[in-house]
Each structure stands twice: as C-alpha cells, then as structure tokens.
Amino acid sequence: MPDLAALAERVAERLIARGETVAVAESSAGGLISAALLAVPGASKFYVGGAVVYTARARLTLMDIPQKAMNGLRSASEPYAELLARVARKNLKATWGLAETGAAGPDGNRYGDAPGHCCMAVVGQETSASTTLETGRGDRAGNMQAFAVAALELLARTLET
C-alpha cells in the first residue's frame, strides 16, 4: 500500500503549484485524510477545512445537507460521495471537494455493503470523478487506511488531468 504521508505530500505539491485548495468530507476514514494533509508543512496554503461526517446528524449539522436532499440517495454510494464533495467544496469555498463514505468494518453496513466497501469522489468547478473500493477485509483500521489512500490517489489522479 502506498505510504499515506508521501501521497499527501504529492497531493499538496500539486495543489500548491496550481494555487488551488481542497475541502474534505470523510466518514469511514475517520479523519485520516485530513490528518495526512494537515501533517504536510504549509498545509494552510492548500487545505481549507474538513469534517468527519459519520452520522445523519453530522451530515445535517456540519454539512447543512437536509434529509430531503437525501431522497433517492443512500450513504456509502458514489452519488452520496459526490454530494458530500460538492457541498464541502461550496461551503468552504475551495477549488476541490474530496469525500469518502463506506463501511470500515468489522461488519458491513445497514445497506448490505460488506466491510471494506468505500465510495469516494472529487469535485471541482468543471470536473468530477468517483470510484468504489472493495478491500474484501473486515480489518477496521486497515480499511480506514486503505480508504484514505484511495481517496488521496483519486484526488492525485484528478489533479493530473
């Protein structure tokens, strides 16, 4: 697995070189994405803010996403990850929004997703990308790490285009 710190540094270098910023909304990664980005010296040049959106109450209170906006959506899906990324970007006035949502384990979630299921999205002004990761493992800490790495890799790939 790629080193999370090295990946965050790579993303930071790209964002700084481009004069761009990122806002993060994460769930099952539990803050690891933000922690990795904030560990990079000079993070204030590219990191605007973030939230761990772990519950419906957090979604409403931290992200200001009402329940009616969830009609037709479910957590732990690519469309929901895109919504989180779009709202984080807008609310924090960042160039990019990065979001992840999933089931870290050791059990699956109430939607029938197995542990190790994670959806992530990156949203910019004219660009959006999303993907799903299935680790196939019930290792909560390992999955959280894998989710953070995958989300930062998605952001890195998006910044290359």
CYANA upper distance limits for C-alpha pairs under 8 A (distance plus 0.5 A):
  1 MET  CA    146 ALA  CA      8.14
  2 PRO  CA      6 ALA  CA      8.25
  2 PRO  CA      7 LEU  CA      7.61
  2 PRO  CA    149 VAL  CA      7.61
  3 ASP  CA      7 LEU  CA      6.69
  3 ASP  CA    149 VAL  CA      8.31
  4 LEU  CA      8 ALA  CA      6.63
  4 LEU  CA     36 ALA  CA      7.14
  4 LEU  CA    145 GLN  CA      8.32
  4 LEU  CA    148 ALA  CA      8.03
  4 LEU  CA    149 VAL  CA      6.28
  5 ALA  CA      9 GLU  CA      6.74
  5 ALA  CA     36 ALA  CA      6.28
  5 ALA  CA     37 LEU  CA      8.35
  5 ALA  CA     39 ALA  CA      8.17
  5 ALA  CA     40 VAL  CA      8.31
  6 ALA  CA     10 ARG  CA      6.77
  7 LEU  CA     11 VAL  CA      6.78
  7 LEU  CA    149 VAL  CA      7.93
  7 LEU  CA    152 LEU  CA      7.34
  7 LEU  CA    153 GLU  CA      7.76
  8 ALA  CA     12 ALA  CA      6.52
  8 ALA  CA     36 ALA  CA      6.31
  8 ALA  CA     37 LEU  CA      5.79
  8 ALA  CA     40 VAL  CA      7.59
  8 ALA  CA    152 LEU  CA      7.32
  9 GLU  CA     13 GLU  CA      6.60
  9 GLU  CA     37 LEU  CA      7.82
  9 GLU  CA     40 VAL  CA      6.53
 10 ARG  CA     14 ARG  CA      6.95
 10 ARG  CA    156 ALA  CA      8.02
 11 VAL  CA     15 LEU  CA      6.70
 11 VAL  CA    152 LEU  CA      7.74
 11 VAL  CA    155 LEU  CA      7.79
 11 VAL  CA    156 ALA  CA      6.02
 12 ALA  CA     16 ILE  CA      6.51
 12 ALA  CA     37 LEU  CA      7.66
 12 ALA  CA     40 VAL  CA      7.81
 12 ALA  CA     43 ALA  CA      7.95
 12 ALA  CA     46 PHE  CA      7.29
 13 GLU  CA     17 ALA  CA      6.50
 14 ARG  CA     18 ARG  CA      6.63
 14 ARG  CA    156 ALA  CA      8.41
 14 ARG  CA    159 LEU  CA      7.56
 15 LEU  CA     19 GLY  CA      6.47
 15 LEU  CA     20 GLU  CA      5.48
 15 LEU  CA     21 THR  CA      6.78
 15 LEU  CA     46 PHE  CA      6.65
 15 LEU  CA    159 LEU  CA      8.30
 16 ILE  CA     20 GLU  CA      6.69
 16 ILE  CA     21 THR  CA      8.31
 16 ILE  CA     45 LYS  CA      7.08
 16 ILE  CA     46 PHE  CA      6.60
 19 GLY  CA     46 PHE  CA      8.12
 20 GLU  CA     46 PHE  CA      6.66
 20 GLU  CA     94 ALA  CA      8.11
 20 GLU  CA     95 THR  CA      6.13
 20 GLU  CA     96 TRP  CA      8.17
 21 THR  CA     45 LYS  CA      7.86
 21 THR  CA     46 PHE  CA      4.74
 21 THR  CA     47 TYR  CA      6.18
 21 THR  CA     48 VAL  CA      6.89
 21 THR  CA     94 ALA  CA      5.69
 21 THR  CA     95 THR  CA      5.53
 21 THR  CA     96 TRP  CA      6.67
 22 VAL  CA     46 PHE  CA      6.65
 22 VAL  CA     47 TYR  CA      5.75
 22 VAL  CA     48 VAL  CA      6.41
 22 VAL  CA     49 GLY  CA      8.06
 22 VAL  CA     89 ARG  CA      7.66
 22 VAL  CA     94 ALA  CA      5.82
 22 VAL  CA     95 THR  CA      6.42
 22 VAL  CA     96 TRP  CA      5.13
 22 VAL  CA     97 GLY  CA      6.15
 22 VAL  CA     98 LEU  CA      7.52
 23 ALA  CA     47 TYR  CA      6.89
 23 ALA  CA     48 VAL  CA      5.91
 23 ALA  CA     49 GLY  CA      5.68
 23 ALA  CA     50 GLY  CA      6.00
 23 ALA  CA     85 ALA  CA      8.31
 23 ALA  CA     88 ALA  CA      6.21
 23 ALA  CA     89 ARG  CA      6.09
 23 ALA  CA     92 LEU  CA      7.02
 23 ALA  CA     94 ALA  CA      6.39
 23 ALA  CA     96 TRP  CA      6.82
 23 ALA  CA     97 GLY  CA      5.43
 23 ALA  CA     98 LEU  CA      6.73
 24 VAL  CA     33 ILE  CA      8.16
 24 VAL  CA     34 SER  CA      7.23
 24 VAL  CA     49 GLY  CA      6.95
 24 VAL  CA     50 GLY  CA      4.85
 24 VAL  CA     51 ALA  CA      6.94
 24 VAL  CA     85 ALA  CA      7.54
 24 VAL  CA     88 ALA  CA      6.86
 24 VAL  CA     89 ARG  CA      8.38
 24 VAL  CA     97 GLY  CA      6.41
 24 VAL  CA     98 LEU  CA      5.35
 24 VAL  CA     99 ALA  CA      6.25
 25 ALA  CA     50 GLY  CA      6.03
 25 ALA  CA     51 ALA  CA      5.55
 25 ALA  CA     52 VAL  CA      6.50
 25 ALA  CA     53 VAL  CA      6.84
 25 ALA  CA     84 LEU  CA      6.69
 25 ALA  CA     85 ALA  CA      6.91
 25 ALA  CA     88 ALA  CA      6.74
 25 ALA  CA     97 GLY  CA      8.17
 25 ALA  CA     98 LEU  CA      6.79
 25 ALA  CA     99 ALA  CA      5.13
 25 ALA  CA    100 GLU  CA      7.25
 26 GLU  CA     30 GLY  CA      7.05
 26 GLU  CA     31 GLY  CA      6.99
 26 GLU  CA     33 ILE  CA      7.96
 26 GLU  CA     50 GLY  CA      8.24
 26 GLU  CA     51 ALA  CA      6.85
 26 GLU  CA     52 VAL  CA      5.43
 26 GLU  CA     53 VAL  CA      6.30
 26 GLU  CA     54 TYR  CA      8.14
 26 GLU  CA     98 LEU  CA      8.44
 26 GLU  CA     99 ALA  CA      5.74
 26 GLU  CA    100 GLU  CA      5.40
 26 GLU  CA    101 THR  CA      6.78
 27 SER  CA     31 GLY  CA      8.04
 27 SER  CA     52 VAL  CA      5.77
 27 SER  CA     53 VAL  CA      5.48
 27 SER  CA     54 TYR  CA      5.27
 27 SER  CA    100 GLU  CA      6.59
 27 SER  CA    101 THR  CA      5.51
 27 SER  CA    102 GLY  CA      7.50
 28 SER  CA     54 TYR  CA      7.51
 28 SER  CA    100 GLU  CA      7.69
 28 SER  CA    101 THR  CA      6.11
 28 SER  CA    102 GLY  CA      5.94
 28 SER  CA    103 ALA  CA      6.64
 28 SER  CA    104 ALA  CA      6.18
 28 SER  CA    118 CYS  CA      8.32
 28 SER  CA    144 MET  CA      6.83
 28 SER  CA    147 PHE  CA      8.19
 29 ALA  CA     33 ILE  CA      7.37
 29 ALA  CA    100 GLU  CA      7.80
 29 ALA  CA    101 THR  CA      8.17
 29 ALA  CA    104 ALA  CA      8.06
 29 ALA  CA    143 ASN  CA      8.35
 29 ALA  CA    144 MET  CA      4.98
 29 ALA  CA    145 GLN  CA      7.35
 29 ALA  CA    147 PHE  CA      6.37
 29 ALA  CA    148 ALA  CA      6.25
 30 GLY  CA     52 VAL  CA      6.58
 30 GLY  CA     54 TYR  CA      8.40
 30 GLY  CA    144 MET  CA      7.56
 31 GLY  CA     35 ALA  CA      6.53
 31 GLY  CA     51 ALA  CA      8.00
 31 GLY  CA     52 VAL  CA      6.43
 32 LEU  CA     36 ALA  CA      6.47
 32 LEU  CA    144 MET  CA      7.99
 32 LEU  CA    145 GLN  CA      7.66
 32 LEU  CA    148 ALA  CA      6.53
 33 ILE  CA     37 LEU  CA      6.87
 33 ILE  CA    148 ALA  CA      5.59
 33 ILE  CA    149 VAL  CA      8.23
 33 ILE  CA    151 ALA  CA      8.15
 33 ILE  CA    152 LEU  CA      7.74
 34 SER  CA     38 LEU  CA      6.45
 34 SER  CA     50 GLY  CA      7.11
 35 ALA  CA     39 ALA  CA      6.56
 36 ALA  CA     40 VAL  CA      7.55
 37 LEU  CA     43 ALA  CA      7.18
 37 LEU  CA     47 TYR  CA      7.72
 38 LEU  CA     43 ALA  CA      5.88
 38 LEU  CA     47 TYR  CA      7.76
 39 ALA  CA     43 ALA  CA      7.83
 42 GLY  CA     46 PHE  CA      8.35
 43 ALA  CA     47 TYR  CA      6.02
 44 SER  CA     48 VAL  CA      7.48
 48 VAL  CA     92 LEU  CA      7.14
 48 VAL  CA     94 ALA  CA      7.05
 49 GLY  CA     92 LEU  CA      7.51
 50 GLY  CA     88 ALA  CA      8.01
 51 ALA  CA     62 LEU  CA      7.52
 52 VAL  CA     58 ALA  CA      8.26
 53 VAL  CA     58 ALA  CA      5.70
 53 VAL  CA     59 ARG  CA      6.03
 53 VAL  CA     62 LEU  CA      7.77
 53 VAL  CA     63 MET  CA      8.32
 54 TYR  CA     58 ALA  CA      6.77
 54 TYR  CA     59 ARG  CA      7.94
 55 THR  CA     59 ARG  CA      6.75
 56 ALA  CA     60 LEU  CA      6.75
 57 ARG  CA     61 THR  CA      6.44
 58 ALA  CA     62 LEU  CA      5.77
 58 ALA  CA     63 MET  CA      7.62
 59 ARG  CA     63 MET  CA      5.65
 59 ARG  CA     64 ASP  CA      6.99
 59 ARG  CA     65 ILE  CA      6.32
 59 ARG  CA     66 PRO  CA      8.24
 60 LEU  CA     64 ASP  CA      5.07
 60 LEU  CA     65 ILE  CA      5.32
 60 LEU  CA     66 PRO  CA      5.98
 60 LEU  CA     67 GLN  CA      8.01
 61 THR  CA     65 ILE  CA      8.22
 63 MET  CA     84 LEU  CA      8.28
 63 MET  CA     87 VAL  CA      7.38
 63 MET  CA     88 ALA  CA      7.44
 63 MET  CA     91 ASN  CA      8.24
 65 ILE  CA     69 ALA  CA      6.91
 65 ILE  CA     70 MET  CA      8.48
 66 PRO  CA     70 MET  CA      7.72
 67 GLN  CA     71 ASN  CA      7.67
 70 MET  CA     74 ARG  CA      7.43
 73 LEU  CA     77 SER  CA      8.25
 73 LEU  CA     79 PRO  CA      7.44
 73 LEU  CA     80 TYR  CA      6.75
 74 ARG  CA     80 TYR  CA      6.96
 75 SER  CA     80 TYR  CA      6.31
 75 SER  CA     81 ALA  CA      8.34
 75 SER  CA    101 THR  CA      7.35
 75 SER  CA    102 GLY  CA      7.97
 76 ALA  CA     80 TYR  CA      7.33
 76 ALA  CA     81 ALA  CA      7.79
 76 ALA  CA    101 THR  CA      5.37
 76 ALA  CA    102 GLY  CA      4.97
 76 ALA  CA    103 ALA  CA      7.75
 76 ALA  CA    117 HIS  CA      8.18
 76 ALA  CA    118 CYS  CA      6.88
 76 ALA  CA    119 CYS  CA      6.40
 77 SER  CA     81 ALA  CA      6.78
 77 SER  CA    101 THR  CA      7.72
 77 SER  CA    102 GLY  CA      8.14
 77 SER  CA    118 CYS  CA      8.29
 77 SER  CA    119 CYS  CA      6.07
 77 SER  CA    132 THR  CA      8.46
 78 GLU  CA     82 GLU  CA      6.63
 78 GLU  CA    119 CYS  CA      5.73
 78 GLU  CA    120 MET  CA      6.78
 78 GLU  CA    121 ALA  CA      7.32
 78 GLU  CA    130 SER  CA      6.58
 78 GLU  CA    131 THR  CA      7.09
 78 GLU  CA    132 THR  CA      7.47
 79 PRO  CA     83 LEU  CA      6.76
 80 TYR  CA     84 LEU  CA      6.74
 80 TYR  CA    101 THR  CA      8.44
 81 ALA  CA     85 ALA  CA      6.64
 81 ALA  CA     99 ALA  CA      5.97
 81 ALA  CA    100 GLU  CA      6.14
 81 ALA  CA    101 THR  CA      6.71
 81 ALA  CA    119 CYS  CA      6.80
 81 ALA  CA    120 MET  CA      5.87
 81 ALA  CA    121 ALA  CA      5.84
 81 ALA  CA    130 SER  CA      8.18
 82 GLU  CA     86 ARG  CA      6.50
 82 GLU  CA     99 ALA  CA      7.57
 82 GLU  CA    120 MET  CA      7.90
 82 GLU  CA    121 ALA  CA      5.64
 82 GLU  CA    122 VAL  CA      7.41
 82 GLU  CA    123 VAL  CA      7.32
 82 GLU  CA    128 SER  CA      8.26
 82 GLU  CA    130 SER  CA      7.54
 83 LEU  CA     87 VAL  CA      6.60
 84 LEU  CA     88 ALA  CA      6.51
 84 LEU  CA     97 GLY  CA      8.38
 84 LEU  CA     98 LEU  CA      8.36
 84 LEU  CA     99 ALA  CA      6.35
 85 ALA  CA     89 ARG  CA      6.58
 85 ALA  CA     96 TRP  CA      8.35
 85 ALA  CA     97 GLY  CA      4.82
 85 ALA  CA     98 LEU  CA      5.38
 85 ALA  CA     99 ALA  CA      5.31
 85 ALA  CA    121 ALA  CA      6.82
 85 ALA  CA    122 VAL  CA      6.60
 85 ALA  CA    123 VAL  CA      6.29
 86 ARG  CA     90 LYS  CA      6.68
 86 ARG  CA     97 GLY  CA      6.32
 86 ARG  CA    123 VAL  CA      6.22
 86 ARG  CA    124 GLY  CA      8.22
 87 VAL  CA     91 ASN  CA      6.31
 87 VAL  CA     97 GLY  CA      8.09
 88 ALA  CA     92 LEU  CA      6.45
 88 ALA  CA     94 ALA  CA      8.41
 88 ALA  CA     97 GLY  CA      6.09
 88 ALA  CA     98 LEU  CA      8.14
 89 ARG  CA     93 LYS  CA      6.09
 89 ARG  CA     94 ALA  CA      5.41
 89 ARG  CA     95 THR  CA      7.14
 89 ARG  CA     96 TRP  CA      6.14
 89 ARG  CA     97 GLY  CA      4.80
 89 ARG  CA     98 LEU  CA      8.33
 89 ARG  CA    123 VAL  CA      7.95
 89 ARG  CA    124 GLY  CA      8.14
 90 LYS  CA     94 ALA  CA      7.22
 90 LYS  CA     97 GLY  CA      8.47
 95 THR  CA    124 GLY  CA      6.49
 95 THR  CA    125 GLN  CA      7.55
 96 TRP  CA    122 VAL  CA      7.28
 96 TRP  CA    123 VAL  CA      6.12
 96 TRP  CA    124 GLY  CA      5.19
 96 TRP  CA    125 GLN  CA      8.12
 97 GLY  CA    121 ALA  CA      8.45
 97 GLY  CA    122 VAL  CA      6.07
 97 GLY  CA    123 VAL  CA      5.58
 97 GLY  CA    124 GLY  CA      7.03
 98 LEU  CA    120 MET  CA      7.98
 98 LEU  CA    121 ALA  CA      6.32
 98 LEU  CA    122 VAL  CA      5.09
 98 LEU  CA    123 VAL  CA      7.12
 98 LEU  CA    151 ALA  CA      7.92
 98 LEU  CA    155 LEU  CA      7.67
 99 ALA  CA    120 MET  CA      5.95
 99 ALA  CA    121 ALA  CA      5.84
 99 ALA  CA    122 VAL  CA      7.10
 99 ALA  CA    151 ALA  CA      7.93
100 GLU  CA    118 CYS  CA      7.30
100 GLU  CA    119 CYS  CA      6.09
100 GLU  CA    120 MET  CA      4.58
100 GLU  CA    121 ALA  CA      7.00
100 GLU  CA    147 PHE  CA      8.04
100 GLU  CA    151 ALA  CA      7.25
101 THR  CA    118 CYS  CA      6.12
101 THR  CA    119 CYS  CA      5.90
101 THR  CA    120 MET  CA      6.87
102 GLY  CA    116 GLY  CA      7.98
102 GLY  CA    117 HIS  CA      5.88
102 GLY  CA    118 CYS  CA      4.49
102 GLY  CA    119 CYS  CA      6.49
103 ALA  CA    107 ASP  CA      8.07
103 ALA  CA    108 GLY  CA      6.25
103 ALA  CA    109 ASN  CA      6.28
103 ALA  CA    113 ASP  CA      7.55
103 ALA  CA    114 ALA  CA      7.49
103 ALA  CA    115 PRO  CA      5.65
103 ALA  CA    116 GLY  CA      6.33
103 ALA  CA    117 HIS  CA      5.85
103 ALA  CA    118 CYS  CA      6.82
104 ALA  CA    108 GLY  CA      8.14
104 ALA  CA    115 PRO  CA      6.00
104 ALA  CA    116 GLY  CA      5.86
104 ALA  CA    117 HIS  CA      7.55
104 ALA  CA    118 CYS  CA      8.30
104 ALA  CA    138 GLY  CA      7.66
104 ALA  CA    139 ASP  CA      7.88
104 ALA  CA    140 ARG  CA      5.40
104 ALA  CA    141 ALA  CA      8.06
104 ALA  CA    143 ASN  CA      5.94
104 ALA  CA    144 MET  CA      6.48
105 GLY  CA    114 ALA  CA      8.43
105 GLY  CA    115 PRO  CA      5.00
105 GLY  CA    116 GLY  CA      6.96
105 GLY  CA    137 ARG  CA      8.38
105 GLY  CA    138 GLY  CA      5.40
105 GLY  CA    139 ASP  CA      6.70
105 GLY  CA    140 ARG  CA      5.23
105 GLY  CA    143 ASN  CA      8.05
106 PRO  CA    115 PRO  CA      6.52
106 PRO  CA    137 ARG  CA      8.49
106 PRO  CA    138 GLY  CA      4.77
106 PRO  CA    139 ASP  CA      6.35
106 PRO  CA    140 ARG  CA      6.07
107 ASP  CA    114 ALA  CA      7.37
107 ASP  CA    115 PRO  CA      5.79
107 ASP  CA    138 GLY  CA      6.97
108 GLY  CA    112 GLY  CA      6.99
108 GLY  CA    113 ASP  CA      5.84
108 GLY  CA    114 ALA  CA      4.73
108 GLY  CA    115 PRO  CA      4.84
108 GLY  CA    116 GLY  CA      8.33
108 GLY  CA    117 HIS  CA      8.50
109 ASN  CA    113 ASP  CA      6.03
109 ASN  CA    114 ALA  CA      7.33
109 ASN  CA    115 PRO  CA      7.84
113 ASP  CA    117 HIS  CA      6.72
114 ALA  CA    136 GLY  CA      7.90
115 PRO  CA    135 THR  CA      8.35
115 PRO  CA    136 GLY  CA      7.27
115 PRO  CA    137 ARG  CA      6.72
115 PRO  CA    138 GLY  CA      5.68
116 GLY  CA    133 LEU  CA      7.96
116 GLY  CA    134 GLU  CA      5.83
116 GLY  CA    135 THR  CA      5.21
116 GLY  CA    136 GLY  CA      5.97
116 GLY  CA    137 ARG  CA      5.96
116 GLY  CA    138 GLY  CA      6.75
116 GLY  CA    139 ASP  CA      8.30
116 GLY  CA    140 ARG  CA      8.40
116 GLY  CA    143 ASN  CA      6.19
117 HIS  CA    132 THR  CA      7.78
117 HIS  CA    133 LEU  CA      6.31
117 HIS  CA    134 GLU  CA      5.14
117 HIS  CA    135 THR  CA      7.14
117 HIS  CA    136 GLY  CA      8.13
118 CYS  CA    132 THR  CA      6.14
118 CYS  CA    133 LEU  CA      5.62
118 CYS  CA    134 GLU  CA      7.01
118 CYS  CA    147 PHE  CA      7.04
119 CYS  CA    130 SER  CA      7.77
119 CYS  CA    131 THR  CA      6.33
119 CYS  CA    132 THR  CA      4.86
119 CYS  CA    133 LEU  CA      6.80
120 MET  CA    130 SER  CA      6.05
120 MET  CA    131 THR  CA      6.17
120 MET  CA    132 THR  CA      6.93
120 MET  CA    151 ALA  CA      6.48
120 MET  CA    154 LEU  CA      8.47
121 ALA  CA    128 SER  CA      7.65
121 ALA  CA    129 ALA  CA      6.07
121 ALA  CA    130 SER  CA      4.61
121 ALA  CA    131 THR  CA      7.12
121 ALA  CA    151 ALA  CA      7.94
121 ALA  CA    154 LEU  CA      8.08
122 VAL  CA    127 THR  CA      8.48
122 VAL  CA    128 SER  CA      6.00
122 VAL  CA    129 ALA  CA      5.82
122 VAL  CA    130 SER  CA      6.89
122 VAL  CA    154 LEU  CA      7.67
122 VAL  CA    155 LEU  CA      6.66
122 VAL  CA    158 THR  CA      8.04
123 VAL  CA    127 THR  CA      6.38
123 VAL  CA    128 SER  CA      4.81
123 VAL  CA    129 ALA  CA      7.12
124 GLY  CA    128 SER  CA      6.54
129 ALA  CA    154 LEU  CA      8.27
129 ALA  CA    158 THR  CA      7.81
130 SER  CA    154 LEU  CA      8.28
133 LEU  CA    147 PHE  CA      8.13
133 LEU  CA    150 ALA  CA      8.15
135 THR  CA    143 ASN  CA      7.57
135 THR  CA    146 ALA  CA      8.42
137 ARG  CA    143 ASN  CA      7.77
138 GLY  CA    143 ASN  CA      7.99
139 ASP  CA    143 ASN  CA      6.39
140 ARG  CA    144 MET  CA      6.64
141 ALA  CA    145 GLN  CA      6.83
142 GLY  CA    146 ALA  CA      6.66
143 ASN  CA    147 PHE  CA      6.44
144 MET  CA    148 ALA  CA      6.78
145 GLN  CA    149 VAL  CA      6.73
146 ALA  CA    150 ALA  CA      6.55
147 PHE  CA    151 ALA  CA      6.60
148 ALA  CA    152 LEU  CA      6.74
149 VAL  CA    153 GLU  CA      6.54
150 ALA  CA    154 LEU  CA      6.65
151 ALA  CA    155 LEU  CA      6.86
152 LEU  CA    156 ALA  CA      6.56
153 GLU  CA    157 ARG  CA      6.61
154 LEU  CA    158 THR  CA      6.65
155 LEU  CA    159 LEU  CA      6.65
156 ALA  CA    160 GLU  CA      6.96
157 ARG  CA    161 THR  CA      7.48
